[in-house]
Amino acid sequence: MLLDHKKWGVAACVFLFSMGLLSGCGKEEAAYSVKIEDCNVETQLEVPENQTVKDVLAEAEISLGEQDTVTPALSDTVTADTEITVRRHAAVTLTADKKEYHVEITGGKVEDALKQANITLSKKDIVNHEEQAYLTDGMNIDVVRILSVFFTADGKTEEITTSASTVKEFLESEGIKVKKRDRLSMKKSDKLEDGAKLTLKRVTFGKETVTESIPYSTTVRSDSSMNKGTTRVEQSGENGEKEVTYRITYVDGKEESREEISSKVVKEPVDRIVRSGTKAEKTIVRKWKEVDCDGTIIWHYEYSDGSTKTEIQ
């Protein structure tokens, strides 16, 4: 059976066209492989010749905000060496040291926002985002300061890491109870710094009753019958006794001071009585001799008290 040549020619064209579609005939081949860096996202895209940066971003379905920037420019034609970088504009809020900072940066990272807000971190501080993370619009960055506090209480010293900024916050966060009479080396309102030394001394009170001696007194009485300068004990002294109650202050278990709060005499002291002479000592104020006819010598004495005496030799 002979085929119609016209019909065979049409059928052949249809077949060849179909094969062309299946094999990619008629499709524009990719000319370049372009890398797009959009913050932390990297996209590799195969694009034909004569494509602009704007065309490539549209193909990659990457949209831009009004303040975002692109390198190279949107109107530039891509080449084999083209790398497209998208820099996102972000307004972020930083919180540190109980202060709030508002920062706007294009193409910045967390570390850039911290630097712009003049926030310096120590090795122990905690940030809720990686410092190398790119900023996103509306991001909240929180800085938590971590301090080392050397706390001494009950005879022990330990290093405690804390995010508290004041002594009061530190005590509350650690569950440390401080009574009104206890003593802190810092005020509760004081701001903590790294390496701060805080000491808590426990203060307690007690009572004690003891028996104490009451010293006797000495009474001196004048006695004209005794020569001046001489004394005689008429009555011996004897100490008394009293019961004294003290209020004692203890600091960390050791007595610091005591205060007398009551006293009761249980035995009165007996005074010592001493007699002291006031009589002036008799002295010779005048002396002379007299000789009798028989040669007897008679001595005459006159004393300070007016008395006289005669001696015969």
C-alpha positions in Angstrom: 0.0 0.0 0.0 1.4 3.3 -1.0 1.3 6.3 1.4 0.2 9.7 0.5 3.4 11.8 0.4 1.7 15.0 1.6 0.2 13.2 4.6 3.6 11.6 5.5 5.4 14.9 5.3 2.9 16.5 7.9 3.1 13.5 10.2 6.9 13.7 10.1 6.9 17.4 11.1 4.5 16.7 14.0 6.8 13.9 15.2 10.0 15.9 14.9 8.3 18.9 16.7 7.2 16.6 19.5 10.7 15.2 19.8 12.1 18.6 19.9 9.9 19.6 22.9 10.9 16.4 24.8 14.5 16.9 24.2 14.5 20.6 25.1 14.8 22.0 21.6 13.6 25.5 21.4 14.3 26.3 25.2 16.9 29.0 26.1 19.8 27.4 27.8 21.3 28.8 31.1 24.3 31.0 30.6 25.4 31.8 34.2 25.2 30.4 37.7 24.5 33.3 40.1 24.8 33.2 43.8 22.4 35.3 45.9 23.3 36.1 49.6 20.3 37.3 51.5 21.4 37.6 55.1 21.8 34.0 56.3 20.1 32.5 53.2 22.2 31.6 50.2 20.5 30.8 46.8 22.2 29.5 43.7 20.3 30.2 40.5 21.0 29.3 36.8 20.1 32.2 34.6 20.3 33.0 30.9 22.3 35.9 29.3 21.2 39.5 29.4 19.4 39.2 32.8 19.5 42.1 35.2 19.9 41.8 38.9 16.2 42.8 39.3 15.2 39.9 36.9 17.3 37.4 38.9 15.7 38.5 42.2 12.3 38.2 40.7 13.1 34.7 39.4 14.3 33.7 42.9 11.1 35.3 44.4 13.1 37.6 46.6 11.3 40.8 47.4 12.9 44.0 48.8 11.8 46.5 51.3 12.0 50.2 50.7 15.2 50.7 52.7 16.9 47.4 51.8 19.9 47.6 49.5 21.3 45.4 46.8 24.8 45.0 45.4 25.2 45.2 42.3 22.5 47.7 41.4 19.1 46.3 40.3 19.7 47.6 36.7 23.1 45.9 36.3 23.3 42.9 34.0 24.6 39.7 35.6 27.8 38.0 34.3 29.6 34.8 35.2 31.3 36.6 38.1 28.2 38.2 39.6 27.4 37.6 43.3 24.2 39.4 44.4 24.2 40.6 48.1 20.9 41.7 49.7 21.3 43.9 52.8 18.2 44.1 54.9 17.3 47.3 56.8 16.2 46.5 60.4 14.9 48.5 63.3 15.7 46.6 66.5 15.3 47.1 70.3 18.0 46.3 72.7 17.5 45.9 76.5 20.5 46.0 78.8 21.2 47.2 82.3 17.5 48.0 82.7 17.7 50.4 79.8 16.1 50.2 76.3 17.9 51.2 73.1 16.4 51.6 69.6 18.8 51.0 66.7 18.4 51.0 62.9 21.0 49.4 60.7 21.1 48.2 57.1 22.8 44.8 56.6 23.9 44.7 60.2 24.4 41.9 62.7 23.6 41.6 66.4 27.2 42.6 67.2 26.8 45.8 65.1 23.6 46.8 67.0 25.4 46.2 70.4 28.3 48.4 69.2 26.1 51.2 68.0 24.3 51.2 71.4 27.7 51.3 73.2 26.9 48.0 75.0 30.0 46.1 76.0 29.7 42.4 76.8 31.8 40.4 79.3 32.6 36.7 78.6 29.9 35.6 81.1 27.1 37.8 79.8 24.2 36.2 77.9 22.5 37.5 74.7 19.3 35.9 73.4 20.7 35.9 69.8 24.1 34.9 68.4 26.3 38.0 67.9 26.9 36.9 64.2 23.2 36.6 63.5 21.8 39.1 61.0 19.3 41.7 62.3 15.6 41.4 61.3 13.1 44.2 61.5 11.4 44.3 64.9 14.0 42.0 66.5 14.3 42.3 70.3 17.8 41.8 71.7 18.1 41.1 75.4 21.4 41.3 77.3 21.6 39.6 80.7 24.6 40.5 82.8 26.2 37.6 84.6 28.3 38.6 87.6 30.4 36.7 90.1 29.7 37.5 93.7 31.8 36.3 96.6 29.3 35.7 99.3 30.3 35.1 103.0 27.8 33.9 105.6 27.8 31.4 108.5 31.6 31.0 108.3 31.7 30.0 104.6 32.6 31.9 101.4 31.4 30.8 98.0 31.5 32.3 94.5 28.0 32.7 93.1 27.2 33.6 89.5 24.1 35.8 89.2 22.1 38.0 86.9 21.0 40.3 89.7 22.0 43.9 89.4 21.5 45.0 93.1 22.2 43.4 96.5 18.4 43.1 97.1 17.9 41.2 93.8 20.8 38.9 94.6 19.5 38.0 98.1 16.0 37.4 96.7 17.2 35.3 93.7 19.3 33.1 96.0 16.6 32.8 98.7 18.8 34.3 101.4 16.8 35.5 104.4 18.1 38.6 106.2 16.6 39.7 109.5 16.5 43.3 110.5 19.2 42.8 113.2 21.5 41.0 110.7 24.4 43.0 109.2 25.2 43.3 105.5 28.5 44.7 104.3 26.6 46.5 101.6 23.3 48.3 101.4 20.4 46.4 99.7 20.1 49.2 97.2 23.7 49.0 96.2 24.5 48.0 92.6 26.5 44.8 92.2 29.7 44.7 90.2 31.6 41.7 88.9 33.8 40.3 91.7 31.8 42.1 94.5 32.4 40.8 98.0 29.2 40.6 100.2 29.3 39.5 103.8 26.3 38.7 105.9 26.7 38.5 109.7 24.0 36.8 111.7 23.1 38.7 114.9 21.3 37.0 117.8 20.5 37.9 121.4 20.6 36.1 124.7 20.2 36.7 128.5 22.5 35.7 131.3 22.1 36.2 135.1 25.3 36.1 137.2 26.3 36.8 140.8 28.7 39.7 141.2 30.6 41.1 144.2 29.7 44.5 145.7 33.0 46.0 147.0 32.8 47.4 150.5 33.6 51.0 151.3 36.1 52.3 153.9 35.0 54.9 156.4 37.7 56.9 158.3 36.7 58.4 161.7 38.8 61.0 163.5 39.9 60.1 167.1 41.3 62.8 169.3 42.6 60.3 171.8 45.0 58.9 169.3 48.2 60.7 168.2 48.1 62.3 164.8 49.4 59.9 162.1 48.3 56.7 163.9 45.3 54.5 162.7 43.4 51.6 164.1 40.9 49.3 162.3 37.7 49.4 164.3 35.6 47.1 161.9 36.7 44.8 159.1 35.0 45.3 155.7 33.1 42.6 153.9 32.0 42.5 150.2 28.3 42.2 149.4 26.6 40.3 146.5 24.2 41.1 143.7 22.4 39.2 140.9 22.9 41.0 137.6 21.0 40.1 134.4 22.6 41.0 131.0 21.3 41.2 127.5 24.1 39.7 125.3 24.6 40.4 121.6 26.1 37.5 119.6 27.6 38.0 116.1 28.0 34.7 114.1 27.7 32.9 117.4 30.4 34.9 119.3 29.7 37.3 122.1 30.2 40.9 120.9 28.8 42.9 123.8 26.6 42.8 126.9 24.2 45.3 128.4 22.9 45.2 132.0 19.1 45.2 132.1 18.4 44.4 135.8 20.2 44.1 139.1 19.2 42.8 142.6 21.2 43.0 145.8 21.2 39.7 147.7 23.8 40.7 150.4 24.6 44.2 151.6 28.3 45.0 151.9 29.8 45.8 155.4 31.9 49.0 155.6 35.5 48.9 156.9 35.8 51.5 159.7 39.2 53.0 160.5 40.1 55.3 163.4 42.6 58.0 162.6 44.3 60.0 165.4 44.1 63.7 165.5 45.9 64.4 168.8 49.1 66.4 168.2 52.3 64.8 169.4 53.8 66.4 172.7 57.1 68.1 172.1 59.6 70.0 174.3 59.3 73.7 173.7 61.6 74.8 176.5 64.2 73.1 178.7 66.4 74.5 181.5 68.4 73.4 184.6 68.7 74.5 188.2 71.5 73.7 190.7 70.7 73.5 194.5 73.1 74.7 197.3 74.1 71.1 197.8 75.0 70.8 194.1 71.9 68.8 193.0 71.0 69.5 189.4 67.3 69.9 188.6 66.0 69.8 184.9 62.8 71.6 184.1 60.8 70.8 180.9 57.9 72.7 179.3 55.9 70.8 176.5 53.8 72.0 173.6 50.6 71.0 175.3 51.4 73.3 178.3 52.4 70.5 180.6 55.7 70.5 182.6 58.1 68.0 184.0 61.0 68.1 186.5 64.0 65.7 186.6 66.6 65.6 189.4 70.1 64.3 188.6 
